[in-house]
């Protein structure tokens, strides 16, 4: 966790993509969450392992799961991209 603070000591949100590739990520995320040093921790990935029973057990009561589907090209074209 010290490495996170070397990047920015005032960090309040963490965004981690493809976290399921780190062995034992569930316990590491739980430790980060339980420190209460971060307002929010966001996890994303393309693997069903993020929805595994182990993740649910270790992060019980600490997570909200949202399945996000890709946009079709017509949906993408309708986005207000500035």
TORNUDREN-841419 format. One record per residue: x, y, z of N, C-alpha, C in turn; residue number from 1. Coordinates in steps of 0.001 Angstrom, whole numbers, plus 524288, in hexadecimal, padded with zeros to 5 digits. Example, Ala and Ser with C-alpha at 12.3 -4.5 7.8 and 13.67 -1.06 7.14 Angstrom:
BEGIN
n_u: 83386; n_v: 7E9C6; n_w: 81E78; ca_u: 8300C; ca_v: 7EE6C; ca_w: 81E78; c_u: 83390; c_v: 7F31C; c_w: 81E78; lumza: 1
n_u: 83232; n_v: 7F736; n_w: 81BA8; ca_u: 83566; ca_v: 7FBDC; ca_w: 81BE4; c_u: 83264; c_v: 8001E; c_w: 81EBE; lumza: 2
***
This chain:
BEGIN
n_u: 80332; n_v: 7FB5C; n_w: 80000; ca_u: 80000; ca_v: 80000; ca_w: 80000; c_u: 80362; c_v: 804EA; c_w: 80000; lumza: 1
n_u: 80805; n_v: 8049C; n_w: 801FD; ca_u: 80B7F; ca_v: 80921; ca_w: 80206; c_u: 80C72; c_v: 80B2A; c_w: 7FC81; lumza: 2
n_u: 80C80; n_v: 807AA; n_w: 7F8B0; ca_u: 80D6F; ca_v: 80945; ca_w: 7F34F; c_u: 80931; c_v: 80CF2; c_w: 7F168; lumza: 3
n_u: 80456; n_v: 80C18; n_w: 7F32C; ca_u: 80002; ca_v: 80F7F; ca_w: 7F19D; c_u: 80106; c_v: 8150A; c_w: 7F37E; lumza: 4
n_u: 802C3; n_v: 81597; n_w: 7F84A; ca_u: 803B1; ca_v: 81ABD; ca_w: 7FA79; c_u: 8088B; c_v: 81D5D; c_w: 7F836; lumza: 5
n_u: 80C2D; n_v: 81A56; n_w: 7F60A; ca_u: 810A9; ca_v: 81CB2; ca_w: 7F367; c_u: 80EE5; c_v: 81F89; c_w: 7EE7F; lumza: 6
n_u: 80ACA; n_v: 81D89; n_w: 7EBFD; ca_u: 808B2; ca_v: 82002; ca_w: 7E755; c_u: 805E2; c_v: 8250C; c_w: 7E8CA; lumza: 7
n_u: 80278; n_v: 824C6; n_w: 7ECBF; ca_u: 7FF84; ca_v: 82953; ca_w: 7EE71; c_u: 7FDC8; c_v: 82875; c_w: 7F415; lumza: 8
n_u: 8001C; n_v: 82B20; n_w: 7F7D2; ca_u: 7FED2; ca_v: 82A38; ca_w: 7FD55; c_u: 7F946; c_v: 82BDD; c_w: 7FECF; lumza: 9
n_u: 7F6A9; n_v: 82EEF; n_w: 7FB7A; ca_u: 7F163; ca_v: 830BF; ca_w: 7FCAB; c_u: 7ED38; c_v: 82DD0; c_w: 7F995; lumza: 10
n_u: 7EE91; n_v: 82958; n_w: 7F789; ca_u: 7EAF5; ca_v: 8265A; ca_w: 7F44B; c_u: 7E63A; c_v: 824A2; c_w: 7F781; lumza: 11
n_u: 7E18E; n_v: 82515; n_w: 7F52F; ca_u: 7DCD2; ca_v: 82386; ca_w: 7F7F5; c_u: 7D9C1; c_v: 81F58; c_w: 7F50B; lumza: 12
n_u: 7DACE; n_v: 81EA6; n_w: 7EFFE; ca_u: 7D815; ca_v: 81AC3; ca_w: 7ECD3; c_u: 7DC2C; c_v: 81771; c_w: 7E9FE; lumza: 13
n_u: 7DB01; n_v: 8126D; n_w: 7E97B; ca_u: 7DE85; ca_v: 80EEB; ca_w: 7E6AA; c_u: 7DB61; c_v: 80C31; c_w: 7E266; lumza: 14
n_u: 7DD81; n_v: 80C23; n_w: 7DDB2; ca_u: 7DB2F; ca_v: 80968; ca_w: 7D94A; c_u: 7DEFF; c_v: 80523; c_w: 7D796; lumza: 15
n_u: 7DD5D; n_v: 8003F; n_w: 7D7E1; ca_u: 7E0B7; ca_v: 7FBD6; ca_w: 7D67C; c_u: 7DE14; c_v: 7F8A7; c_w: 7D236; lumza: 16
n_u: 7E0A9; n_v: 7F825; n_w: 7CDD2; ca_u: 7DE89; ca_v: 7F532; ca_w: 7C969; c_u: 7E167; c_v: 7EFFF; c_w: 7C8F2; lumza: 17
n_u: 7DE8A; n_v: 7EBF9; n_w: 7C777; ca_u: 7E0A0; ca_v: 7E6AE; ca_w: 7C6D0; c_u: 7E348; c_v: 7E4BB; c_w: 7CBCF; lumza: 18
n_u: 7E11E; n_v: 7E62E; n_w: 7D045; ca_u: 7E366; ca_v: 7E4C5; ca_w: 7D553; c_u: 7E359; c_v: 7DEE3; c_w: 7D642; lumza: 19
n_u: 7DFDB; n_v: 7DC19; n_w: 7D38F; ca_u: 7DF7A; ca_v: 7D670; ca_w: 7D45C; c_u: 7E46E; c_v: 7D39E; c_w: 7D2C2; lumza: 20
n_u: 7E7F1; n_v: 7D63F; n_w: 7D003; ca_u: 7ECD6; ca_v: 7D3CC; ca_w: 7CE68; c_u: 7F0D5; c_v: 7D38B; c_w: 7D2DC; lumza: 21
n_u: 7EFDC; n_v: 7D666; n_w: 7D70E; ca_u: 7F354; ca_v: 7D62F; ca_w: 7DBA3; c_u: 7F161; c_v: 7D1E5; c_w: 7DF4B; lumza: 22
n_u: 7F48A; n_v: 7CE06; n_w: 7E026; ca_u: 7F301; ca_v: 7C9B4; ca_w: 7E393; c_u: 7F1E9; c_v: 7CBBE; c_w: 7E913; lumza: 23
n_u: 7ED8C; n_v: 7CA2F; n_w: 7EB38; ca_u: 7EC1B; ca_v: 7CBD8; ca_w: 7F07C; c_u: 7EA2A; c_v: 7D16E; c_w: 7F0D4; lumza: 24
n_u: 7E858; n_v: 7D3A1; n_w: 7EC6A; ca_u: 7E6BA; ca_v: 7D919; ca_w: 7EC70; c_u: 7E249; c_v: 7DA18; c_w: 7F049; lumza: 25
n_u: 7DF09; n_v: 7D63A; n_w: 7F14F; ca_u: 7DA87; ca_v: 7D6FF; ca_w: 7F4BD; c_u: 7DC38; c_v: 7D8C1; c_w: 7FA32; lumza: 26
n_u: 7E026; n_v: 7D61E; n_w: 7FC51; ca_u: 7E20E; ca_v: 7D786; ca_w: 8018C; c_u: 7E4CC; c_v: 7DCCC; c_w: 8018A; lumza: 27
n_u: 7E79E; n_v: 7DE05; n_w: 7FD60; ca_u: 7EA51; ca_v: 7E307; ca_w: 7FCF3; c_u: 7E660; c_v: 7E77D; c_w: 7FCC0; lumza: 28
n_u: 7E232; n_v: 7E6C4; n_w: 7F9B5; ca_u: 7DE21; ca_v: 7EAC1; ca_w: 7F952; c_u: 7DB55; c_v: 7EB65; c_w: 7FE8D; lumza: 29
n_u: 7DA59; n_v: 7E70C; n_w: 8012C; ca_u: 7D7CF; ca_v: 7E763; ca_w: 8064F; c_u: 7DB33; c_v: 7EA79; c_w: 80A17; lumza: 30
n_u: 7E046; n_v: 7E989; n_w: 80A07; ca_u: 7E3D4; ca_v: 7EC68; ca_w: 80D77; c_u: 7E399; c_v: 7F242; c_w: 80C34; lumza: 31
n_u: 7E3B4; n_v: 7F39F; n_w: 8072D; ca_u: 7E35C; ca_v: 7F921; ca_w: 805AF; c_u: 7DE43; c_v: 7FB89; c_w: 80792; lumza: 32
n_u: 7D9FF; n_v: 7F8B4; n_w: 806C6; ca_u: 7D4DC; ca_v: 7FAA6; ca_w: 8085B; c_u: 7D494; c_v: 7FB6D; c_w: 80E43; lumza: 33
n_u: 7D678; n_v: 7F7A6; n_w: 8112D; ca_u: 7D610; ca_v: 7F7D5; ca_w: 816DC; c_u: 7D96C; c_v: 7FC17; c_w: 8195B; lumza: 34
n_u: 7DD53; n_v: 7FE1B; n_w: 81690; ca_u: 7E06A; ca_v: 8026D; ca_w: 818B2; c_u: 7DD45; c_v: 80775; c_w: 818F7; lumza: 35
n_u: 7D909; n_v: 807C6; n_w: 815E6; ca_u: 7D5A2; ca_v: 80C63; ca_w: 815A4; c_u: 7D897; c_v: 81152; c_w: 813F5; lumza: 36
n_u: 7DCED; n_v: 810A7; n_w: 8112C; ca_u: 7DFF0; ca_v: 81522; ca_w: 80F54; c_u: 7DE11; c_v: 81707; c_w: 80A05; lumza: 37
n_u: 7DAAB; n_v: 81407; n_w: 80787; ca_u: 7D8D8; ca_v: 81568; ca_w: 8024F; c_u: 7D2F3; c_v: 81606; c_w: 8025C; lumza: 38
n_u: 7D10F; n_v: 81A15; n_w: 7FFB5; ca_u: 7CB6B; ca_v: 81AE1; ca_w: 7FF7B; c_u: 7C8D6; c_v: 81694; c_w: 7FC52; lumza: 39
n_u: 7CB4C; n_v: 81525; n_w: 7F7EE; ca_u: 7C92B; ca_v: 81102; ca_w: 7F4B0; c_u: 7CD8A; c_v: 80E19; c_w: 7F1F2; lumza: 40
n_u: 7CC95; n_v: 80916; n_w: 7F10C; ca_u: 7D035; ca_v: 805CB; ca_w: 7EE21; c_u: 7CD0B; c_v: 8034C; c_w: 7E9C1; lumza: 41
n_u: 7CEAF; n_v: 80435; n_w: 7E4E9; ca_u: 7CBF1; ca_v: 80223; ca_w: 7E060; c_u: 7CF2A; c_v: 7FDC5; c_w: 7DDF6; lumza: 42
n_u: 7CCA6; n_v: 7F956; n_w: 7DCFD; ca_u: 7CF30; ca_v: 7F4E5; ca_w: 7DA80; c_u: 7CC68; c_v: 7F3D2; c_w: 7D55B; lumza: 43
n_u: 7CF69; n_v: 7F2B0; n_w: 7D15B; ca_u: 7CCFF; ca_v: 7F11D; ca_w: 7CC6F; c_u: 7D057; c_v: 7ECE5; c_w: 7C9F9; lumza: 44
n_u: 7CDDE; n_v: 7E9F8; n_w: 7C698; ca_u: 7D0AC; ca_v: 7E5D4; ca_w: 7C3EA; c_u: 7CD20; c_v: 7E32E; c_w: 7C00A; lumza: 45
n_u: 7CF74; n_v: 7E015; n_w: 7BCC2; ca_u: 7CC84; ca_v: 7DD79; ca_w: 7B8AC; c_u: 7CBB2; c_v: 7D7B8; c_w: 7B9DB; lumza: 46
n_u: 7CCA1; n_v: 7D621; n_w: 7BE95; ca_u: 7CC68; ca_v: 7D09B; ca_w: 7BFF1; c_u: 7C7F4; c_v: 7CF80; c_w: 7C3C3; lumza: 47
n_u: 7C57E; n_v: 7CB13; n_w: 7C31C; ca_u: 7C160; ca_v: 7C97C; ca_w: 7C6B9; c_u: 7C38B; c_v: 7C865; c_w: 7CC23; lumza: 48
n_u: 7C8AA; n_v: 7C7F5; n_w: 7CCAB; ca_u: 7CAE9; ca_v: 7C6EC; ca_w: 7D1D2; c_u: 7C9E8; c_v: 7CB71; c_w: 7D596; lumza: 49
n_u: 7C8ED; n_v: 7D021; n_w: 7D394; ca_u: 7C787; ca_v: 7D478; ca_w: 7D703; c_u: 7C248; c_v: 7D381; c_w: 7D9A5; lumza: 50
n_u: 7BF1B; n_v: 7D022; n_w: 7D754; ca_u: 7B9FB; ca_v: 7CEF6; ca_w: 7D981; c_u: 7B9F9; c_v: 7C9C2; c_w: 7DC66; lumza: 51
n_u: 7BE8D; n_v: 7C7B5; n_w: 7DD95; ca_u: 7BF00; ca_v: 7C285; ca_w: 7DFF1; c_u: 7BCF2; c_v: 7C264; c_w: 7E589; lumza: 52
n_u: 7BBFC; n_v: 7BDB6; n_w: 7E76D; ca_u: 7BA3D; ca_v: 7BD08; ca_w: 7ECCD; c_u: 7BE61; c_v: 7BEDB; c_w: 7F0A8; lumza: 53
n_u: 7C35C; n_v: 7BE0D; n_w: 7EF59; ca_u: 7C79F; ca_v: 7BFAB; ca_w: 7F2DB; c_u: 7C791; c_v: 7C595; c_w: 7F38C; lumza: 54
n_u: 7C6E1; n_v: 7C871; n_w: 7EF5A; ca_u: 7C6A9; ca_v: 7CE24; ca_w: 7EFB5; c_u: 7C214; c_v: 7CFC2; c_w: 7F322; lumza: 55
n_u: 7BD96; n_v: 7CD62; n_w: 7F248; ca_u: 7B900; ca_v: 7CEA4; ca_w: 7F56F; c_u: 7B9C1; c_v: 7CD67; c_w: 7FB2D; lumza: 56
n_u: 7BC83; n_v: 7C920; n_w: 7FC54; ca_u: 7BD64; ca_v: 7C797; ca_w: 801C3; c_u: 7C11C; c_v: 7CB66; c_w: 80478; lumza: 57
n_u: 7C571; n_v: 7CC89; n_w: 801F7; ca_u: 7C96E; ca_v: 7CFE6; ca_w: 80469; c_u: 7C791; c_v: 7D58A; c_w: 804CC; lumza: 58
n_u: 7C4BB; n_v: 7D754; n_w: 800EC; ca_u: 7C2F5; ca_v: 7DCC4; ca_w: 800E2; c_u: 7BD41; c_v: 7DD4B; c_w: 80288; lumza: 59
n_u: 7BB45; n_v: 7D977; n_w: 8053A; ca_u: 7B5CD; ca_v: 7D976; ca_w: 806E7; c_u: 7B46A; c_v: 7DE85; c_w: 809B6; lumza: 60
n_u: 7B034; n_v: 7E0FD; n_w: 807F3; ca_u: 7AE73; ca_v: 7E5D9; ca_w: 80A50; c_u: 7B1AD; c_v: 7EA8A; c_w: 808D6; lumza: 61
n_u: 7B583; n_v: 7E9DB; n_w: 80560; ca_u: 7B914; ca_v: 7EE16; ca_w: 803FE; c_u: 7B8FA; c_v: 7EF48; c_w: 7FE28; lumza: 62
n_u: 7B556; n_v: 7ED01; n_w: 7FB4B; ca_u: 7B588; ca_v: 7EDCB; ca_w: 7F5AC; c_u: 7B01C; c_v: 7EE56; c_w: 7F349; lumza: 63
n_u: 7AFF6; n_v: 7F0FF; n_w: 7EEE5; ca_u: 7AB5A; ca_v: 7F15C; ca_w: 7EB92; c_u: 7AD24; c_v: 7EF97; c_w: 7E636; lumza: 64
n_u: 7AA6F; n_v: 7EBCC; n_w: 7E404; ca_u: 7ABEF; ca_v: 7E9BC; ca_w: 7DEEE; c_u: 7A862; c_v: 7EC00; c_w: 7DAC0; lumza: 65
n_u: 7AABB; n_v: 7EE24; n_w: 7D6B0; ca_u: 7A7DC; ca_v: 7F027; ca_w: 7D231; c_u: 7AA33; c_v: 7EDC9; c_w: 7CD4F; lumza: 66
n_u: 7A6EF; n_v: 7EB42; n_w: 7CA47; ca_u: 7A8C0; ca_v: 7E919; ca_w: 7C554; c_u: 7A7DF; c_v: 7ED38; c_w: 7C128; lumza: 67
n_u: 7AC03; n_v: 7EE9A; n_w: 7BE67; ca_u: 7ABC4; ca_v: 7F2B3; ca_w: 7BA6F; c_u: 7ACB5; c_v: 7F033; c_w: 7B51F; lumza: 68
n_u: 7A91C; n_v: 7F11D; n_w: 7B18E; ca_u: 7A989; ca_v: 7EEDE; ca_w: 7AC5C; c_u: 7ABE9; c_v: 7F2E0; c_w: 7A89E; lumza: 69
n_u: 7AE8A; n_v: 7F111; n_w: 7A490; ca_u: 7B0CD; ca_v: 7F4C2; ca_w: 7A0C9; c_u: 7AC86; c_v: 7F787; c_w: 79DB8; lumza: 70
n_u: 7ADD5; n_v: 7FC17; n_w: 79BCA; ca_u: 7AA38; ca_v: 7FF1C; ca_w: 79896; c_u: 7AA4F; c_v: 7FD2E; c_w: 792F7; lumza: 71
n_u: 7A5E0; n_v: 7FD7F; n_w: 7906E; ca_u: 7A5CB; ca_v: 7FC9F; ca_w: 78AC5; c_u: 7A7E3; c_v: 80196; c_w: 78832; lumza: 72
n_u: 7A93F; n_v: 80147; n_w: 7834F; ca_u: 7AB46; ca_v: 805EE; ca_w: 780A8; c_u: 7A73F; c_v: 80A55; c_w: 7808F; lumza: 73
n_u: 7A232; n_v: 80944; n_w: 77F66; ca_u: 79E57; ca_v: 80D83; ca_w: 77FAA; c_u: 79DE7; c_v: 80FEE; c_w: 7851C; lumza: 74
n_u: 79E4A; n_v: 80CB5; n_w: 78945; ca_u: 79E31; ca_v: 80ED4; ca_w: 78E90; c_u: 7A2FA; c_v: 81246; c_w: 78F96; lumza: 75
n_u: 7A77B; n_v: 81083; n_w: 78DC4; ca_u: 7AC49; ca_v: 81394; ca_w: 78E58; c_u: 7ABCB; c_v: 818E2; c_w: 78BB3; lumza: 76
n_u: 7A987; n_v: 818EC; n_w: 7871B; ca_u: 7A8F6; ca_v: 81DD3; ca_w: 78427; c_u: 7A561; c_v: 821B9; c_w: 786E3; lumza: 77
n_u: 7A1E7; n_v: 81FCE; n_w: 78A3F; ca_u: 79E4E; ca_v: 82339; ca_w: 78D04; c_u: 7A0AA; c_v: 82585; c_w: 79203; lumza: 78
n_u: 7A541; n_v: 823CC; n_w: 7938B; ca_u: 7A7BA; ca_v: 825CF; ca_w: 7984C; c_u: 7A949; c_v: 82B80; c_w: 797A0; lumza: 79
n_u: 7A85B; n_v: 82EB0; n_w: 79B9E; ca_u: 7AA2D; ca_v: 83424; ca_w: 79B69; c_u: 7AFF3; c_v: 83460; c_w: 79CD7; lumza: 80
n_u: 7B351; n_v: 83438; n_w: 79901; ca_u: 7B8F3; ca_v: 833EE; ca_w: 799FC; c_u: 7BBA1; c_v: 83933; c_w: 799F9; lumza: 81
n_u: 7B8A9; n_v: 83D46; n_w: 79A76; ca_u: 7BAF8; ca_v: 8427B; ca_w: 79AFE; c_u: 7BC65; c_v: 844A3; c_w: 795F4; lumza: 82
***
